[in-house]
Amino acid sequence: MKRLYLLLLRSYLGPLILTFFIALFILVMQFLWKYIDDLVGKGLQWHVIGQLLFYASATFVPLALPLSILLSSLMTFGNLGERYELVAIKSAGISLSTVMRPLVVLSIVISIFAFFFSNNVLPVANLKFKSILYDVRQQKLALNIREGIFYNGIDGYVMRIGTKDKDGTGIKDVMIYDHSSRMGNTTVTRADSGRMIQSADGSLLELYLFNGYNYDESADKRNDLKRPFQRTYFKEQYQKFDLSQFKLMRTNEALFRNHYQMLNLKQLTTSEDSLKKEIGNRREGLHRSISMSYYHNRQLDSGSISLRASDTALARYRMAALQNLPKDERIKVYDAAISSARNARNNVDYVRNDLKERETLLYKHEVEWHRKFTLSFACLVLFFIGAPLGAIIRKGGLGLPLVISIVFFVIYHVISMTGEKSVKAGQMEPLMGMWLSSAVLLPLGVILTMKATSDSPLFDPDVWKRFFLSRFSRKQATDTSNQNAREE
């Protein structure tokens, strides 16, 4: 039995590791395709790109791991069935449930690891990934001054270089517009030739210009008509430009730390409690504000007005007093009442929108809290779908098992995304929405496991053909007997 278990573990671990890294590679390639415009042409160092891809790969584990478990379990038992090894094992008196036992234990271990990963590793990976991606997307394009094209990548300056030498240092026909004073095109430098050198650390761009002129047209702020013009000839001039803006500036990670995707279970629970208290305080504050402004309204939730006897007498007295006022004074009272009502409505609209945003944020926290557990449970559910399904179809390799695995994983992913979006929109409870995919696929896994252990020919076309033919012939015989009965 020990040799059989070792054989099963070796047959399962190989496809599991292979399919996991293949799925992870495909997801990383999708990430690169999505953000290719934010990465190309910015002169990023290799270690920055390496860190970005490493942390991005860690964030894709919740997608790659369930898919790899489904595909590898289906391939393993499909190969055993295709090579008639399952038949030999069953003929030796070993049931399928006994064969699946070591892989079930391994799946439970993987599920525990998945929970540990989701709760401890994934928040840190999300923090690193999001912060690096934000800095990369904010990074300016690398310095690229081309011939005959105006370049405005350096703040406060626009320059054009006519031609460059082959070494990239010698330049000719140079024109530089200085906009650092924010006064428009008032300062221009032109030179016949020069040399362009970038410092070793890339922080400075040094220009040595030869045989040129500086044109300065300063505007008089008191009189725009008076614009003194100055032209200065130079034989050699030195200019330097700060290129620190082209370096990747890292943002403080503490700014992203409170995001719900960067929190573990304990932190999510604390944050949810804080949000619930804030929502409750905002609602109480709104209720208190309206009740103070409209103290006659005793049933604010229903919008109806209930007045006591003393309040009714007071209201009649005030209405009589209002009718006795002059027309101008009465109009002022009406305008003040309308203004007060509008202010109350604006206050209600503002608080309602604020509450809606806070509730949406609370839903996202609850989604992330349940996600810590759904990943682990999904690994078990998909294993109990893939293993019996492979034993039933008895097909190994990357052909039919790959197609079936993709179909089941797409179903799982679509149901998961539907439930998650419904929870975030407030249309479904977090417990129901986040566990919807597991609740749908778990009965399927139980049915497939029962069919596989009982050697049910679930995918045998001859069995289904005989089943439908028998039902059709039975129905036809029933119709014939009913017709004969009516004729008699």
Residue, then its C-alpha position, 0 to 999 in steps of 0.5 A: m500500500k505504501r508503494l501505491y501511495l508513493l506512486l500516486l503522489r509522484s504521478y500527482l505532484g509532477p503535473l501539479i507543479l507543471t500546470f501551476f507554473i504554466a498557469l502562473f506564466i500565462l497570467v503574468m503574460q496577461f499582466l505584461w500585455k495589459y500594462i505594456d504601455d506603462l513599462v516600455g520606454k521608461g528606462l526601468q532597471w532590471h531589478v525593478i522589473g524583476q520585483l514587479l513581476f515577482y510580486a505580480s506572480a504572488t498575487f496571481v496564485p489564488l487563480a493559478l492554484p485552483l486551476s492547477i489542482l483541477l487539471s493535475s487531479l484530472m490528468t493523474f486519474g485520467n492517465l491511471g484509467e487510460r493505462y488500465e492501472l485503476v482496473a488493476i488496482k480495483s481488481a486487487g480489492i482496493s477501492l477508489s476511495t482508498v486510492m484517493r486517500p493520500l491525494v485527499v490528505l495532500s489537498i488538505v495540506i495544500s488548502i491549509f497552505a493556501f489559507f496561510f498564503s492568503n492571510n499572511v503572504l498575499p497582503v504583503a505581496n499586494l502592498k509591494f505590487k501595488s506600490i511599485l506599479y503605481d510608481v512605475r505608472q507615474q514614471k516619466l518616459a526615458l530621455n529620448i531626444r530625436e533629430g528634428i523633433f521638439y522635445n518637452g520631456i524636461d520640465g520648463y524647457v523645449m529643445r530641438i536638435g537638428t542632427k546628431d553625430k553617430d556617437g550621440t554626443g556631437i549635435k548641430d543646429v540646437m534650439i532651446y526654449d526656456h519656459s522656467s520663468r512661466m512667461g512664454n517664449t521670451t528666452v531662446t538659445r540657438a547654437d550652430s553646434g555643441r556636445m550633449i553628455q549625460s552624467a554617469d549617474g544619469s542625474l544631469l544632462e550637460l550641454y556645451l554649445f558653440n557659436g550661438y545667440n541668446y535671445d531675451e524678450s522680457a515683458d514689462k508687467r506694467n505695460d505689455l507694449k514695452r518689450p525690451f529685446q536683448r541678443t547676446y552672442f556667445k562663442e561657448q556656453y555651458q548649460k545643465f539640466d536636472l534629470s532627477q525627474f526621470k528616476l523612479m521615485r518610490t512612494n511611501e508604502a504606508l500610504f497603501r497599507n490601509h487598503y483592504q487588499m493589504l490587510n490580514l484577517k485580524q486587521l480586516t476585522t478591526s477595520e470592519d468594526s471601525l467602519k460600522k461604528e462610523i456608519g452608525n455615528r453618521r446615521e445618528g448624526l443625521h437623525r439628530s440634525i433633522s429632529m432638531s430642525y423639525y422637532h414636530n416630526r416624531q416619525l422621521d423614518s416613515g416621513s409622516i408627521s405626528l403632532r400632539a395636542s399641545d403641538t397642534a394648538l401651537a401650530r394653529y397659533r403660528m399659522a394665525a400669526l403668519q396670516n396676520l403679517p404683512k405680505d412682504e414679511r410673510i414672503k420672507v418667512y416662506d423664503a426662509a422656510i424653503s431655504s431651510a428645507r433645501n438645506a436639510r435636503n442637501n444635508v440628507d443627500y450628502v450624508r446618503n452619498d457618504l453612507k453609500e461610499r462607506e457601505t461599499l467600502l465595508y462590503k469590499h472588506e467583507v469580501e476580502w475577509h471571506r476570500k481568505f477562506t474561499l481559496s482554501f475551500a475551492c482547492l478541495v472542491l476542485f480536487f473532488i471534481g477533477a479526481p473522480l472525473g478523471a477516473i470516469i473519462r479515463k483520458g490523460g495527457l493535455g487534450l480532453p482533460l485540459v478542455i474539461s478543466i478550463v470549462f469547469f474553472v471558467i464556470y467556477h470563476v464566473i460564478s465567483m465574480t458574479g457573487e463578488k460583484s453582487v456583494k460589492a453592489g449590496q445586492m447579496e449578503p457576503l456569506m452567500g455571494m462569496w461562497l456561491s461558487s463553492a455551494v454550486l460546485l460542491p454537490l457536483g463534486v459529491i455526485l462525481t465522487m459517488k459515481a466514480t466510486s460505484d463505477s458508474p458509466l457516466f460518460d459511456p455513450d452506449v449507456w446513455k443511448r440504451f437509456f434514452l431508447s428504453r425510455f422512448s420505447r416505454k413511452q411509445a408502448t404506453d401511448t399505444s396501449n392508451q390508444n387501444a384502450r380508447e378504441e375499445 
